[in-house]
Amino acid sequence: MPISIAQAQKKLGDPGGEGRDNFIEFRISENILEQYGIEFMTNLEKYVNEKGVVATGKLLSDSYWKVTDGNLLQIWMPDYFDYPNEGVKGVKSSKNAPGSPYQYKNYGMSSEGRASIKKYISDGHAKIETVRKNKDKALGIGREKKHLSLIDVKTNQLIYLIKRFGIKKTGYFNKTVEVSFKDLQEKLGEAAGQDIIISIEKLNKSGNNN
């Protein structure tokens, strides 16, 4: 949980002293924002795992944050982060994500996406049937002639299912934001007030020493 204003002040230490600038605006605000950055990443990891979003783990490893200009918290995430959050409508069905702004238009997939799906299956995260009950047609029949391995057949099947029916909405990102920043506005308002007070006190002390 983000630290309090008093804790932020304590961490920063005494703002007075010879040879120091007369202004420390945003230092407490920056410290507060850093705590929210840490809180966001902690909750992000919690909810991507809780909602079963993690496949290769890159969603977490490629996400990071930093505070710039002392008063701006920036968060970077892979450009596909919102797909599992909002879900994606399928080519033939919108049942998994009826309200999603995203929809698959065809059954194709990039080589990078295909490699990710293959790894997902190889790591045991998905069990793909290679035989359809409908007319007992085996999906693997004839794959030798096409030079397809069994894992390639399973990969093709999972890609087809994903594209046809879409992916379910998890809301993992919305939940992370809601929990992480629920009192951000209040804390930053307090922090801004404290920054101004400390600056004025320091200027007064400086004036009293003259």
Backbone hydrogen bonds in HBPLUS format (Angstrom, degrees):
<---DONOR---> <-ACCEPTOR-->    atom                        ^
c    i                          cat <-CA-CA->   ^        H-A-AA   ^      H-
h    n   atom  resd res      DA  || num        DHA   H-A  angle D-A-AA Bond
n    s   type  num  typ     dist DA aas  dist angle  dist       angle   num
A0008-ALA N   A0004-SER O   2.96 MM   4  6.23 148.8  2.06 143.4 152.4     1
A0009-GLN N   A0005-ILE O   2.90 MM   4  6.21 153.9  1.97 150.9 157.7     2
A0010-LYS N   A0006-ALA O   2.99 MM   4  6.24 160.0  2.03 146.9 152.2     3
A0011-LYS N   A0007-GLN O   2.97 MM   4  6.14 154.2  2.03 144.6 151.3     4
A0012-LEU N   A0008-ALA O   3.08 MM   4  6.29 149.5  2.17 143.4 151.0     5
A0013-GLY N   A0009-GLN O   3.03 MM   4  6.27 140.9  2.18 146.5 157.1     6
A0027-ARG N   A0024-ILE O   3.10 MM   3  5.77 162.6  2.13 140.2 143.0     7
A0030-GLU N   A0026-PHE O   2.64 MM   4  5.65 157.1  1.70 149.0 154.3     8
A0031-ASN N   A0027-ARG O   3.12 MM   4  6.30 154.3  2.18 138.5 144.9     9
A0032-ILE N   A0028-ILE O   2.94 MM   4  6.23 155.7  2.00 152.5 159.1    10
A0033-LEU N   A0029-SER O   2.90 MM   4  6.16 161.2  1.94 151.7 156.7    11
A0034-GLU N   A0030-GLU O   2.94 MM   4  6.17 151.1  2.02 147.4 155.1    12
A0035-GLN N   A0031-ASN O   3.22 MM   4  6.49 151.6  2.30 141.4 148.0    13
A0036-TYR N   A0032-ILE O   3.09 MM   4  6.49 146.6  2.21 144.9 154.6    14
A0037-GLY N   A0033-LEU O   2.91 MM   4  6.22 144.7  2.04 146.0 156.0    15
A0038-ILE N   A0034-GLU O   3.07 MM   4  6.40 157.4  2.12 149.3 154.0    16
A0039-GLU N   A0035-GLN O   2.91 MM   4  6.13 158.0  1.96 143.5 150.3    17
A0040-PHE N   A0036-TYR O   2.82 MM   4  5.96 153.2  1.90 143.9 150.7    18
A0041-MET N   A0037-GLY O   3.18 MM   4  6.46 163.2  2.21 148.6 151.4    19
A0042-THR N   A0038-ILE O   3.04 MM   4  6.28 155.0  2.11 149.2 156.4    20
A0043-ASN N   A0039-GLU O   2.99 MM   4  6.20 163.9  2.01 152.0 155.9    21
A0044-LEU N   A0040-PHE O   2.77 MM   4  5.94 148.6  1.87 147.8 158.1    22
A0045-GLU N   A0041-MET O   3.08 MM   4  6.22 164.8  2.10 145.2 147.7    23
A0046-LYS N   A0042-THR O   3.15 MM   4  6.38 154.1  2.22 139.8 147.4    24
A0047-TYR N   A0043-ASN O   2.94 MM   4  6.16 166.0  1.96 156.1 157.4    25
A0048-VAL N   A0044-LEU O   2.97 MM   4  6.07 159.1  2.02 155.2 160.6    26
A0049-ASN N   A0045-GLU O   3.30 MM   4  6.24 154.8  2.36 139.3 145.3    27
A0050-GLU N   A0046-LYS O   2.91 MM   4  6.03 154.0  1.98 141.8 150.3    28
A0051-LYS N   A0047-TYR O   2.92 MM   4  5.80 153.9  1.99 138.0 143.9    29
A0053-VAL N   A0048-VAL O   2.74 MM   5  4.90 150.5  1.82 154.0 159.5    30
A0052-GLY N   A0049-ASN O   3.18 MM   3  4.95 152.6  2.26  95.6 103.8    31
A0060-LEU N   A0057-GLY O   3.25 MM   3  5.71 135.7  2.46 106.7 116.0    32
A0061-SER N   A0057-GLY O   3.08 MM   4  6.33 175.1  2.08 153.5 155.0    33
A0062-ASP N   A0058-LYS O   2.86 MM   4  5.45 151.9  1.94 139.0 143.8    34
A0063-SER N   A0060-LEU O   3.17 MM   3  5.28 164.7  2.19 108.6 112.6    35
A0064-TYR N   A0076-TRP O   3.04 MM  12  5.40 150.7  2.13 140.4 149.1    36
A0076-TRP N   A0064-TYR O   2.81 MM  12  5.40 170.2  1.82 165.5 168.9    37
A0066-LYS N   A0074-GLN O   2.99 MM   8  5.51 147.7  2.10 149.4 157.0    38
A0074-GLN N   A0066-LYS O   2.89 MM   8  5.51 178.2  1.89 167.6 167.3    39
A0068-THR N   A0072-LEU O   2.82 MM   4  5.23 158.3  1.86 152.8 156.4    40
A0072-LEU N   A0068-THR O   3.10 MM   4  5.23 134.2  2.32 151.4 162.8    41
A0081-PHE N   A0078-PRO O   2.99 MM   3  5.54 161.3  2.02 129.4 129.5    42
A0083-TYR N   A0080-TYR O   3.06 MM   3  5.66 155.7  2.12 119.8 126.8    43
A0086-GLU N   A0082-ASP O   2.86 MM   4  5.90 175.3  1.86 154.0 153.6    44
A0087-GLY N   A0083-TYR O   2.59 MM   4  5.16 132.2  1.81 139.2 154.4    45
A0170-THR N   A0084-PRO O   3.02 MM  86  6.04 143.0  2.16 152.9 164.4    46
A0171-GLY N   A0085-ASN O   2.93 MM  86  4.48 151.0  2.01 122.8 129.2    47
A0088-VAL N   A0167-ILE O   3.01 MM  79  5.14 156.3  2.07 132.4 138.7    48
A0167-ILE N   A0088-VAL O   2.96 MM  79  5.14 141.4  2.12 130.5 142.6    49
A0089-LYS N   A0102-TYR O   2.94 MM  13  6.14 174.3  1.94 137.2 135.6    50
A0104-TYR N   A0089-LYS O   2.94 MM  15  6.26 162.6  1.97 160.7 159.1    51
A0090-GLY N   A0093-SER O   2.67 MM   3  4.88 140.3  1.82 163.0 162.3    52
A0091-VAL N   A0163-LYS O   2.75 MM  72  6.02 164.9  1.78 154.7 159.6    53
A0092-LYS N   A0164-ARG O   3.10 MM  72  5.29 156.3  2.16 131.4 138.8    54
A0097-ALA N   A0094-SER O   3.22 MM   3  5.64 136.9  2.41 108.7 119.6    55
A0100-SER N   A0097-ALA O   3.17 MM   3  5.39 169.1  2.18 115.7 118.6    56
A0114-ARG N   A0110-SER O   2.87 MM   4  6.09 157.8  1.92 151.9 158.4    57
A0115-ALA N   A0111-SER O   2.96 MM   4  6.10 156.0  2.02 142.2 148.3    58
A0116-SER N   A0112-GLU O   3.07 MM   4  6.28 149.0  2.17 141.7 149.9    59
A0117-ILE N   A0113-GLY O   3.00 MM   4  6.30 154.3  2.07 147.4 153.8    60
A0118-LYS N   A0114-ARG O   2.91 MM   4  6.17 160.0  1.95 151.8 157.4    61
A0119-LYS N   A0115-ALA O   3.01 MM   4  6.19 158.5  2.06 144.5 150.0    62
A0120-TYR N   A0116-SER O   2.95 MM   4  6.12 150.5  2.04 141.8 150.5    63
A0121-ILE N   A0117-ILE O   3.04 MM   4  6.37 151.4  2.12 149.0 155.2    64
A0122-SER N   A0118-LYS O   2.88 MM   4  6.12 166.9  1.90 152.2 156.3    65
A0123-ASP N   A0119-LYS O   2.86 MM   4  5.94 148.5  1.96 148.0 155.0    66
A0125-HIS N   A0120-TYR O   3.14 MM   5  5.67 153.3  2.22 171.5 167.9    67
A0124-GLY N   A0121-ILE O   2.93 MM   3  5.27 158.5  1.97 112.2 117.9    68
A0139-LEU N   A0130-THR O   2.68 MM   9  5.14 141.7  1.82 141.2 153.0    69
A0132-ARG N   A0137-LYS O   3.06 MM   5  5.47 167.8  2.07 151.7 149.1    70
A0136-ASP N   A0133-LYS O   3.17 MM   3  4.76 168.8  2.18 102.5 105.6    71
A0141-ILE N   A0138-ALA O   3.29 MM   3  5.50 157.1  2.34 103.9 110.4    72
A0143-ARG N   A0140-GLY O   3.12 MM   3  5.50 160.2  2.16 134.4 133.1    73
A0146-LYS N   A0143-ARG O   3.06 MM   3  4.99 124.5  2.38  91.9 106.7    74
A0148-LEU N   A0143-ARG O   2.84 MM   5  5.04 178.2  1.84 147.2 147.6    75
A0147-HIS N   A0144-GLU O   3.04 MM   3  4.84 155.0  2.11  97.8 104.9    76
A0152-ASP N   A0149-SER O   3.10 MM   3  5.16 123.4  2.43  95.5 109.8    77
A0153-VAL N   A0149-SER O   3.07 MM   4  6.45 151.0  2.16 147.7 155.7    78
A0154-LYS N   A0150-LEU O   2.95 MM   4  6.27 160.3  1.99 151.2 156.1    79
A0155-THR N   A0151-ILE O   2.87 MM   4  6.01 149.1  1.96 138.8 148.0    80
A0156-ASN N   A0152-ASP O   2.87 MM   4  6.10 159.5  1.92 147.3 152.3    81
A0157-GLN N   A0153-VAL O   3.01 MM   4  6.27 153.6  2.08 145.2 152.6    82
A0158-LEU N   A0154-LYS O   2.95 MM   4  6.20 162.3  1.98 151.5 155.3    83
A0159-ILE N   A0155-THR O   2.96 MM   4  6.12 164.8  1.98 153.3 157.7    84
A0160-TYR N   A0156-ASN O   2.99 MM   4  6.13 155.5  2.05 142.6 149.7    85
A0161-LEU N   A0157-GLN O   2.98 MM   4  6.26 158.8  2.02 148.9 154.2    86
A0162-ILE N   A0158-LEU O   2.88 MM   4  6.09 163.1  1.90 153.6 158.1    87
A0163-LYS N   A0159-ILE O   2.93 MM   4  6.05 169.1  1.94 152.0 155.2    88
A0164-ARG N   A0160-TYR O   2.85 MM   4  5.92 155.9  1.91 148.3 155.7    89
A0165-PHE N   A0161-LEU O   2.97 MM   4  5.91 169.2  1.98 147.8 151.2    90
A0166-GLY N   A0162-ILE O   2.68 MM   4  5.00 132.7  1.90 136.6 146.4    91
A0175-LYS N   A0171-GLY O   2.97 MM   4  6.11 159.2  2.02 153.7 159.3    92
A0176-THR N   A0172-TYR O   3.02 MM   4  6.18 151.2  2.10 138.0 146.1    93
A0177-VAL N   A0173-PHE O   2.97 MM   4  6.24 164.6  2.00 158.2 160.5    94
A0178-GLU N   A0174-ASN O   2.97 MM   4  6.11 162.9  2.00 146.3 151.7    95
A0179-VAL N   A0175-LYS O   2.98 MM   4  6.10 167.6  2.00 153.1 155.6    96
A0180-SER N   A0176-THR O   2.92 MM   4  5.87 160.7  1.95 147.3 153.8    97
A0181-PHE N   A0177-VAL O   3.03 MM   4  5.82 164.5  2.05 149.3 152.3    98
A0184-LEU N   A0181-PHE O   3.22 MM   3  4.93 171.7  2.23 105.2 107.2    99
A0187-LYS N   A0183-ASP O   3.05 MM   4  6.26 165.2  2.07 155.2 159.5   100
A0188-LEU N   A0184-LEU O   2.89 MM   4  6.06 165.8  1.91 160.2 163.8   101
A0189-GLY N   A0185-GLN O   3.00 MM   4  6.10 149.4  2.10 142.7 151.0   102
A0190-GLU N   A0186-GLU O   3.11 MM   4  6.37 156.4  2.17 146.9 152.6   103
A0191-ALA N   A0187-LYS O   2.86 MM   4  6.09 154.7  1.92 145.1 153.2   104
A0192-ALA N   A0188-LEU O   2.86 MM   4  6.01 159.6  1.91 148.3 152.3   105
A0193-GLY N   A0189-GLY O   3.22 MM   4  6.41 159.0  2.27 141.9 147.1   106
A0194-GLN N   A0190-GLU O   2.98 MM   4  6.26 155.5  2.05 149.9 156.6   107
A0195-ASP N   A0191-ALA O   2.92 MM   4  6.17 155.0  1.98 151.1 157.7   108
A0196-ILE N   A0192-ALA O   3.16 MM   4  6.43 161.2  2.20 149.3 152.9   109
A0197-ILE N   A0193-GLY O   3.06 MM   4  6.28 162.4  2.09 148.4 153.5   110
A0198-ILE N   A0194-GLN O   2.90 MM   4  6.05 167.7  1.91 155.1 158.0   111
A0199-SER N   A0195-ASP O   2.98 MM   4  6.14 157.5  2.03 146.9 153.5   112
A0200-ILE N   A0196-ILE O   2.95 MM   4  6.19 160.7  1.99 152.2 157.0   113
A0201-GLU N   A0197-ILE O   2.89 MM   4  6.10 164.9  1.91 154.2 158.6   114
A0202-LYS N   A0198-ILE O   2.92 MM   4  6.06 155.8  1.98 146.8 153.4   115
A0203-LEU N   A0199-SER O   2.97 MM   4  6.20 155.7  2.03 146.2 152.7   116
A0204-ASN N   A0200-ILE O   2.86 MM   4  6.10 154.1  1.93 150.1 157.7   117
A0205-LYS N   A0201-GLU O   2.88 MM   4  6.14 158.3  1.93 148.0 153.8   118
A0206-SER N   A0202-LYS O   2.89 MM   4  6.07 152.9  1.96 143.4 151.4   119
A0207-GLY N   A0203-LEU O   2.81 MM   4  6.06 147.7  1.91 142.5 151.7   120
A0208-ASN N   A0204-ASN O   2.83 MM   4  6.08 146.9  1.94 147.3 156.5   121
A0209-ASN N   A0205-LYS O   3.17 MM   4  6.33 132.1  2.41 137.6 148.7   122
A0210-ASN N   A0207-GLY O   3.22 MM   3  5.45 157.3  2.28 102.8 109.7   123
